Amino acid sequence: METMIQRIIKAGKGLALPLPEDITEALQLTEGSEVTVRVDPEKKQILIQPLDQSTDLGDINLEFAEQVTTFIRDYKPALDKLSKLED
């Protein structure tokens, strides 16, 4: 798949990146599909992967992984502050 330039748009209180149809078809994504999002701030990269039953979570079950994701999202400001505290 070739590299393309996309424009980030406003979506409610956040921002969104519209995905072109050829990408959503290639990854079998539809509205409401769940994905994992990982950020590498040093490389300034975002990795988005479809979340499905074949995703390798090791011994972690999917429900627990979703609970952790929700916790991190809900408490992100506090977790960010904690990560900056010195020992």
C-alpha positions as CSV (number, residue, x, y, z in Angstrom):
1,M,0.0,0.0,0.0
2,E,1.3,3.4,-0.9
3,T,1.9,6.4,1.4
4,M,-0.8,9.0,1.4
5,I,-1.5,12.3,3.1
6,Q,-4.6,12.6,5.2
7,R,-6.0,15.7,7.0
8,I,-6.9,15.4,10.7
9,I,-10.4,16.7,11.4
10,K,-12.3,17.9,14.5
11,A,-14.6,15.3,15.9
12,G,-16.5,16.4,19.0
13,K,-14.0,17.5,21.6
14,G,-11.2,15.5,20.0
15,L,-9.6,14.9,16.6
16,A,-10.1,12.2,14.1
17,L,-8.3,10.7,11.1
18,P,-10.6,9.6,8.3
19,L,-9.5,6.3,6.9
20,P,-9.8,5.9,3.1
21,E,-12.0,3.1,1.8
22,D,-9.1,1.1,0.4
23,I,-7.5,0.9,3.9
24,T,-10.7,0.0,5.7
25,E,-11.5,-2.7,3.1
26,A,-7.9,-4.1,3.3
27,L,-8.2,-4.4,7.1
28,Q,-11.9,-5.4,7.1
29,L,-12.8,-2.4,9.3
30,T,-16.3,-1.0,9.5
31,E,-18.0,1.6,11.6
32,G,-17.8,0.5,15.2
33,S,-14.7,-1.8,14.6
34,E,-12.3,-1.8,17.5
35,V,-8.6,-1.2,17.1
36,T,-5.6,-1.0,19.3
37,V,-3.6,2.3,19.1
38,R,0.0,2.5,20.2
39,V,2.1,5.6,20.2
40,D,5.8,5.9,19.9
41,P,6.5,9.5,20.9
42,E,10.2,9.3,20.2
43,K,9.6,8.3,16.6
44,K,6.4,10.4,16.4
45,Q,4.5,7.3,15.1
46,I,1.1,5.9,15.7
47,L,0.4,2.2,15.1
48,I,-3.3,1.3,14.6
49,Q,-4.2,-2.4,14.4
50,P,-7.6,-4.1,14.1
51,L,-8.6,-5.8,17.4
52,D,-10.0,-9.2,16.8
53,Q,-10.1,-12.6,18.6
54,S,-6.8,-13.6,17.0
55,T,-5.0,-10.6,18.6
56,D,-2.2,-12.1,20.7
57,L,-2.8,-11.0,24.2
58,G,-1.0,-13.9,25.7
59,D,-2.8,-15.1,28.9
60,I,-4.8,-11.8,29.1
61,N,-8.5,-12.2,28.3
62,L,-10.2,-9.7,26.0
63,E,-12.6,-8.4,28.7
64,F,-9.7,-7.6,31.1
65,A,-7.7,-5.9,28.3
66,E,-10.8,-3.7,27.5
67,Q,-11.1,-2.8,31.2
68,V,-7.5,-1.8,31.4
69,T,-7.9,0.3,28.2
70,T,-10.9,2.0,29.8
71,F,-9.1,2.7,33.0
72,I,-6.1,4.2,31.2
73,R,-8.4,6.4,29.1
74,D,-10.4,7.6,32.2
75,Y,-7.4,8.2,34.4
76,K,-4.9,9.4,31.8
77,P,-4.3,12.8,33.3
78,A,-3.5,11.3,36.7
79,L,-1.4,8.6,35.2
80,D,0.6,11.2,33.2
81,K,1.3,13.2,36.4
82,L,2.3,10.0,38.3
83,S,4.8,9.1,35.5
84,K,6.5,12.5,35.9
85,L,7.1,12.2,39.7
86,E,10.7,11.6,40.8
87,D,11.6,8.9,43.2
